[in-house]
Every structure is written in C-alpha cells, then in structure tokens.
Amino acid sequence: MFGTITSQKQNADTPPRADLYFLQNRPGSLAGPAAAFGQATASTPADIWSGIALMGKGGRPVFSAPFDINVRDTSLKKRTKRVRCCLDTRNTVVATEEFPSQLTGEVLRMSVKERLQANGLWLPGQEMEMHLHPIQENGPNRLYNICLTAYADIQGVMDTPCLQGIALEGILNLAHAVSGLVSTLLNEPAMVLYCGQNLLQLMATGNKMVYSIQFFPYEAGDTLPEFMLNQAIEILKINVKRLYGLELKHLLAVGPRYDICPSIISGMELLQPDWQQILTAPSNEDVTRFPGLYGAYFANTSFDLLPKGWRSAMTLQKFGMAATLVAGVLAIGLGGYGAYLYKLNQDQALEYHRLFNSISVRQAAIAANLPPETTKRELETWLELRQAATERPRLDTMLAHMAEALEPEVSVVTLNISAQPQAGAQNPALTPQTPRGQTGDTGQSAQALPTGQFNISIVMESKGSFEETRLRINRSLSNLCSYFQLDEPDWQYDETKQVCTVTCRMTPKAPKTISGAQS
C-alpha cells in the first residue's frame, strides 16, 4: 500500500531516502560495524547512531529496517528533510511528588527543584530540563509526575554535525519513546525491561507516560540475576499502586539485549508482543531491539526536550532562504523593467524639480513660525520624563501590591527600595548653561534622573509550625509573582522560636505587563 520496503541488508549499506528519519544515540561501546554512509571518515563508536526511516504513514505507519548513521557525516541532509531524535541517557530522573495546589508558575518550579535537591535527585549546580504533569488532586494538594533530563545531553544532540541545517522536529527521552510504543499496543499499564549493552532500565509505563524508572548496570557478558529482577519488579508494582492506584499486569523485555531476560520473572511470563498490529516493519525482532526508534513516532510530544529557541532559529533560517530566493527571481524581472522605467524617469525628473522648488518655498515659510531650539529641547525633555513616569511603577502602587499579596499572618521585617539612574540618561534641561564668551564654574553638574529599574529587597517572617509558615509564605510569593519578578528566595526556619524567615530580591514588572495579565 505504501510501496516496497527494502531488505535489512540493503538498508544497512545505504539508508533509504525518506521524509522523516528517527535517530537514536548508542551510549557506550557497541558491537557491529558502522554503515557506509557518504564519504568515509574517521569515527569512534559513539559517532555511530541507530536509525530508521518512515516510509509511509496512515492507520499503521510503515518503517524501514534499522540502519547505522555516522553523525559526523553532514550528507544526511541530502537524504531527508526532517529528523526526530531519541535520547538514551542515564541522566534521567522520574519522580512523583505532592505540592500545594496554590503553587503555580516559577514558584512551583522552584519548590520542585528544592524538594528534589533535598532528596538527592537533583545535584546542586546541575542544569536539568524539567517537565511537570499534574496527575490528580488530593484535597488541598496536587500530585505531579516530574521528569528531568540533563541539559548537557540535550545540547550534545543539537551539536551533532549531521543535524546542522536539518529541521530537527524534536528530542524525546528513550523512556517516553518506549512508553509511546507500548501504550499504543496495550490499553493497560505495563512494566518494561529495556536491556541496553551494559545498562538495564526498568520502567513502569502507561497512557504514553513514564510512572517510574530505575537503572541497573551490568557487564556485557553477564546474564540478569533472576533474584534481583524479582525484587525490583515487586517493589515497582507496590510503588505504582501506592502513588497512582494502577495495577501492572504486563511485563515486556525490549532493547538490543532483550534475549538475556528470563522468560518468567516474579511469577509473570514475558509478553510476546505482535507489533504488526500497530505498525509495519521488516520483522518483530527489529521493533523489539529498537523500541526507541519505532516508539518516537507514537510518543507524547508534550515531553519534547527540544528548546524553543532552536525551533525558532530554524524557522527564521527557512524564512531567510525563501526570501533570498524570491529576491533573486524579482531581480531578474526588475532588470528588464528598469530599462522601461529609465525613459519614464527622465520625463518625471523635470516635474520633480518644479515641485521641489515650490515645496522649498513653503518649507521656509513654515520654519519661520516654529519655536526656537531651546524651547524644543525643553519640550522633548518634558515628554521623556512623562514617558519614564508612565512606564515605571509608582512607589505607592508597588506598596499597595505588596500589602495585597501578603497573607494576613506574614509580616515584613525589612523592606529596601532603591532606584538606579537609567544608563546614559542625563536631563539637558537640568544641565547648567554657560553664556557664550564666559568661562568658570557653572555649579554642580546635573545628575542623571532616577528613571531606571527599582531594586527591592524584602525580608518576611511568619510565626507558627514549619508547614503552616511555609504554606503562608509560598502563597504570598505566588501572589507577588503577579506584580514582581522574583529571584530565588532564601529560607530560614528557627525551630526554637518557631519563626520562618524568607529573604528575597524582587524587580517590579512594567505596569502594561501587569494590567495585561490581570485582564
């Protein structure tokens, strides 16, 4: 229906041309020769990625056989227009935590980061890409599914030479790609054993989400110990039941070394999936060994790790290329049209000079009635001051916003507000003038007006138990976010005095931004 799929041997030698490629990195040293792709270049095992091509899509998408791609060979862009990457990295964290429902936006993200750092799941100083997905409401709290991926690994994908100049559609974590494949085949949650070359990833998946993930390293020649698997699976079933209320009734083994798993684990027989129910591939074994590649088609794209800035840059690049092509075509047409316009321009030149002389006379008459330069400068200065006064927040308005945002039992201990002079701003109307021909001291030089941004430092405290004071201050910070840009607060709690103190630096938002958010 979608054309003939080439054999796996042919694909291993020459990757097929396709509109969309799925690529997956291969961490560590993998066995198997690299594919001959374009010109031969010196490469390391880490340069060879796995790939498949989407040959046709519909009710059941049609894929090619897996092949090897040398990511240092930039000729990939001659074979495909789009690429979607599957990232296999151990720097992945999946957690389930509960937070007050009132927390939103940056305050919620700061609270999540603080909780995960306290639990040792987020190392201080490590840059991670975070995805938060609410699961259910538990009274005043909300349960979140939290997914973290190291940003350094994401950047490594975007820096690969063969992806330069290609419309990179997205970057998905391996776990979410596998979850997309399994969730499309099964209507119930399942446990998945992804057996890499030297790393086992035990996942709980369902509804195209990853509920839990654990990593178990092992040597290349090892077989997976049945006792360890039994214990890990039982713990996983208990945790998913406790956190999500889900029963895990299916168990699958996938990945390059899926065949090292025992056929029965913890009393559950491994499911032998028929992938041809949801897709067309050269063999079931190909899909089982490369579930990340095939699953990237079915994955939930809301877990996309591709930064928004990258997507915007590629859009601008395409627009620039199209504009250049259009300009070239127009230049050819305008060349012939220019010869015709040259003759017409000669006739219009005489009319232009006649009108110019007439306008010059009228301009001189108008200029005689204009105010002198000093008056114009004073008017411009007044307009600049008026514009600065309307664009920056007023002190009384900021204090009113603070009083409205703070909870009744949260008090302000210290409040410092300072305004910096705007860079390069000097009021010419306040600069002393020296009469022509005179010299000497003109008095103190005029200082730049304090029209710059406000810097606010606030110290708040609340008395009571740790949970009570933390909830009050969290609500206050969340309310302040409507009017101010907050830096990361510094929390202190004195158990003896039962006093929670928070120090925070704030920058007021522009009045137009605040009014737009409220409307």
N, C-alpha and C positions, 0 to 999 in steps of 0.2 A: 504493500500500500504506500510505503514511503520510499521505495527504491531498494536496491540491493545493498546489503551490508557486507563490506569486505571482510575477509577472513582475519583471524587474530594474527597470523604470521605476516600478512601484508600490512596490517596496522602497526606492528612492531617495527617494520622497516620504514614506512612512510605514513605519518599521521594524516588522516583524511582531511580534506577541506570541509569546513563546517561554519555555520553562522555563529555557533556558541561552543566554546570549549569549557570543560571543567578540569581544573588542575588541583593537585594536592601535593604538598611538600612531603618529603620522606626523611624524617629525622634519623640521625644516626647512620651507621654504615649498613647499607642494604646490599643483598646479593643480586646479581643479574646485570647483564651488560646494558650500557646506555644505547639509546636508539640513535641511528644515523639520521640526524635532523639538520639539514642545511650543511654548512661548512664544518668540518671537524675542528673542534677547539679543545684545548687542554682544560680538563674539568676535574672536580672532586666528586665523590659520591653524593655530597649534599647538593650539588648542582643539578642532579637528575631528579625530576619530579614525575609523578604519575599523571596521566591524563586520559580523558575520553572525549568524544565529540557527540553532540546532539544532532542526529541525522534527520529527525522529523519529530513533530510534536502533535499531540491530539489527545484522544482518550487514554492511550498508552504510548508514551514517548518512546522513540527508537534511538538506541545508542550504538556507537561503535564499540569495538573491543578495546580494552585498556592498552595504552602505549606509553613509551617514555618520552619525556621532553627535557631538553637541555635548556635551563632557564637563562644561560648566558648567550644563547643564540637569538639574536634580535629578529631573525627572519620569521618568527612566529606570527607577527602582524600581517604577513603576506598571506597567511592561510586562514585567518579568522578575524572577524570584526569585534567579537566580544569574548570576554573571559570571566568566569566566576571561580574563585579560589576557595579551597577547603584547607583550613589551617590545623595541622596536627601539632599540638604543643602541650607540654606538661604543665606550663604556666597558666593553668585554668583552675578556677575555683567556682563551685556551685554550692550555694548556701541557702538556708531558709531561716529568716528572722522575722520577728514581730516588732512593729513600731506603732506609736500613737497615730490614729487616723488624721489628726490635725496637721501632722508634719507633711509638708509638700516642698517641691522645688529643691533649691540648693540646701535648705536646712535639712531636709530628709536625706539628701546625698551625703552631707557632712556627718549626720548621725550614723548612717550606714557605714561610712568609712571608719569612723571612730569605733563602732562596735566590732567590725571585722579586724581592725588592728589590735584591739584588746584581746580578741580570740586567737590572734596569731595567724589569721588567714590572709591578711594584707600587710606586707612588710613595710615599715616606715621608709619613705623616700622612693618606693616603687610606684611607677606610673602604670595604672591599670584602666582598661576600658570597662565601664560598668553598665549593665542592663538591669533595670528593676521592673518586675512584673507582679502586680498585686494578684493574690490568689483568692483570699476570702476575708470577710470581716469577722472579727472575734470581739464583739462588744465595742469598747472604745478604741480597740487596736485593729491593725490590718496586717495580714500575713503576706510577706513578699518572697518571691523567688528571685535570688540575686545571682547573676553570672558575671564573673570577672575574667578578663584575658589580658595578659601583659602587652602593653602598647609597643614594646620593643619588637615583639614577634610580628605584630601587625605591620609595623614600619618595615620590617625585613621583607615582607611580601611585596609591599609597594615599591621597594628599591630594587627588585629583581630586573635585570636588563631587558628580558624578553617582554615584559609587560609595559615598557615605556612606549607611549603613543597608542596604546590599545584602550578601548573603552572598558575598563575594569568594572564589571557590574556589581560586584560585592565580594566580601570576605566573610566566610562563615566558619565558626569553630567546628572541628570534626564531630564533637558530641552532638551538636544541633543538626548537622547534616545526617548523621546516623539516625537521630530521633525522627527526622522528617521521613526517611525511608521506611523505618519500622512502623511509625504511626500511620502511614498511608496503607501499609499492608494489613495491619491489625487494628481492630477497633477498641482494644483494651490495652492498659499499661503493660509494659514488659521490661524484663531485665536483659541487658545486652553485655556480653563479654567481647570487647574489642581487643584482639590479640595482635599487637604490633610486633616488631622484630625483637625488642627486648623490654616491652612495657605492656602490661595488661591494664585496660581501662574498664572498670565495672560501672555500668550506667543503669539508672532507672529512668525510662522514657515513657512518654505518652502524650497524646494531643499535641504533637510536634514541639514538646518541651523536654527539658532535662531536669528531673527532680533531684538527682544526686549523681555524683561521680567520684570514684576513688581510683587511685593509681597504685599498681603493684609491679615493681621492676623485677625482671628475671633475666638470667643469662640466655644466650642464643640457643645453647644446647639443652636447656632444661625442659622438663615437662611440668605442667602446672600441678602442684600438690592438691589432691582432692580434699584433704582436711582443711586447708586454707580457704579453698573455694567455698566449701560447705559453710564455714563460719562466716565469711564475708557476705554471702548471699542471705543467710538468716538475719544478720544484723541489718542489711539493706532493706529487707522486707519489713522488719519491725519499724525502722525509722520512717519509711514512706507511709506505712499505715498510721503511725502516730502523727506525722506532720500534715499529711494530705488526705488521710482516710481512704487510701487506694489499696486494692489487692493486686499484687503482682503474680499473675498466673502463667506467664510465658517466659521462657528462657532461650536466648539465641546466642550463638557463637559466630562472630564475624571477624574480619581482618585478615592480613596476609598469612597469619599462622593459626587460623581458626581450628585447624585439624588437630592441634595439640590438646584441646579441651576433652575431658572425659565425656562420654555420651550421656551419663546420668550424674547430676550434681544436686546434692541436698534433696534427693528423692524426686527431682524434676528431670524429665527427659528433654534433651535439647530439641527445639523445634527445627524441623527441616523446611524452611520457607520456600514457597513457589513464587519467586519474584516476577515471573512472567505474567502474573495476574495484574500487575500494575505497570509493567514496562516491557519493552522488547530489547533483549541483549543477546550476544552470541551464546552465552551459557549462564546457568545459575551460579556456577562457581565464580565467574568473573564478578558478579554482583556481591557475592558473599565476601570475596577477598578485598574488594574495593568499595565498601558501602559508602564511604565519604564522597566519592566521585559521583555515584549514581544518586545518592541522597541529597546532594547540593541542589538538584533540580526540585525536590519536594520540600526542602527545608522552609521553615518560617522566616521570611525575610526581615521581620522586625528585630531579629537578633543579628542583623548585619553589622560587622565590625569596621566597614569602610568609613573613614572620616568624611564628614560632609564637605570639607574643604577640597578634598581630592576630586569628588564628583563635580563640584562647581568649576574647578580648574579645567577638567576635561571638557565640560560644556562650553566654556569660553574658548578653548582651543579649537573645537569644532566650528564654532561661530566665526572665529578669525579666519580659518581656512576657507569657509564658504564665502566670506566677504571678500577675500583676496581673489577667489575665482571669479566672482561676479564683477569685481573691479576690472579684471583683465579683459573680460568679454566686452564690458562697456567701453574700455579704452579703444578697442579696435573699431567699434561702431562710431565712437565720437571722432575718430581721426578723419573719416570721410565727411562727417557732418561739419567739422571745423572749417573745411575749405569753403563751404557754402556760407558759413557764418562770417568769414573774413570780409567778404564783399559787403554783406549787410552791415558789419561793424563800421566800415568806412563812412557809410551814409549817416549812421547814428552818432558818429563822433562829433560832427558839426552841431547836431541838435543838443548833444551833451554840453558842449562849451557854451552855447547860448543860455541853457538853463542854469549852468554853474554860475555864470556872471550875475544872472538875476537873483539867484539864491544868496550869493555873497553879499549883495547889497542889503537884502532883508536881514541876513545874519548880523551885519554890522549895526543895523538899527535896533535889533533885539538886545545885543550885547551892551549897548549904551544904557539900557534900562535895568540891567542886572545889578545886584548888590555887590559891594566890594569884596575882595578875597577874605579879609578878616572876618566879615560877617558870615561868609560861607563856612569858614573853618569852625566858628563858634556853633553854627547850626549842626554841622557834622558831628562835633564833639557831643552836643546835647543828644543827638539821635543815638550815638554809640552808647552813652551812659544809660539812656532809656531802654535800649535793646538789652544791655547787660543786666539791668534790673528786672526785666521780664523773663529772661532766660534762666537766671539763677534763683534758687529757692529763697524765700524770706525766712528770717530767723524766727519770727512768731509762728509762721506756718510749720516750720520744722519742729518746734517745741510742741505745737498742738498735735502733730502726727505722733510724736513720741509718747505724749500723755495718753493718746487714744489707743496706741498699740500695746502699752504695758499692761499686764494683768494687775488686778487690784492689790495683790499681796506681793508684788515685785516693786522694790524701791530703787531709786537712783542714788548711788553713793557719790559718784564723781561724774561730772559732765564738762568736757572741754571742747569748745568750738572755735576754730580759727579759720581765717580766710586768707589765702595766698594771693599776692598780686598776679594778675594774668601776665604770662610770659611776653615780654616785649611791649607791654601796654604802657603808654605814657600819655597823659592828657595834655594836648597842646594848649588848651585854654588856661591851664594852671601853670604853664611854664612862663617865668618872668621874661618880659621883653626888654631888650636893651635898645634905647633910641639910637638911630643911626648917628655915627660920629662920636658916640660916647663909649667909654670903657670903664671897667671897675666891677666891684662886687654887685651882682644882681640879686643877692639874697639867697636863701636856701633853695636848692633845686627841688622842683616838684617831684613827689614820689608817685610811683605807679599806683593807681587806684586798686583797692582790694576787690577786684571783679573776678578773681579766679575761683576754683572749686573750694568748697568747705571741707575741712578735715575735722572729723568728730571722733572723740574718744569717750566712751561711756563705760562706767562700772556699775553693774546692777547686782542686787542681792535679794535673796528671799529666804525666809526662815521656815524651817519645818524638816520633815524627813527627806532623804535623798530623792526618792521617787516623786514626792509632791513638788519639791522645789525644782527638780529637773523638768517636770511637765509644765509648770508655770512659765519657766524661762524659755523653754522650747516654743511654747505658744506665743510668747512675747517676741522672740526672734523671728518667728514665722510672720507675725503681723508687721514687724519692722521691714521685712523684705519688700513689702508693697511700696515703700517710700524711700528705702535706702539700699545701697549696695554694701553688703556685709563681708568683712574679712572673717577668717576662721576664728571663732570665739575661743577664749582661754578660760577653762572651767576650773574652779577650786571649791571643794566642799570640806567644811570643818565639822567633823562628827561630834566634837565636844560641844560646840556652840550650836550645832545643827543649823548652820548658815551656808548657803550655796552662793558663791560669788562668781560672776562672769565678767570678764573684760573683753571689749570688742571695739574694733575700729570700723567706722561707717563713712560712706560717701553718699550724700543725697542724690537722688535721681532728678533729672530735669523735670520741671512742672508739666511740660507737654507729655512726657512719658507717663507720669503718674496719672494725669487726667485721662489719657488714652486707656490705661489699664483699668481704671475704675469704670469707665463707660462700657 
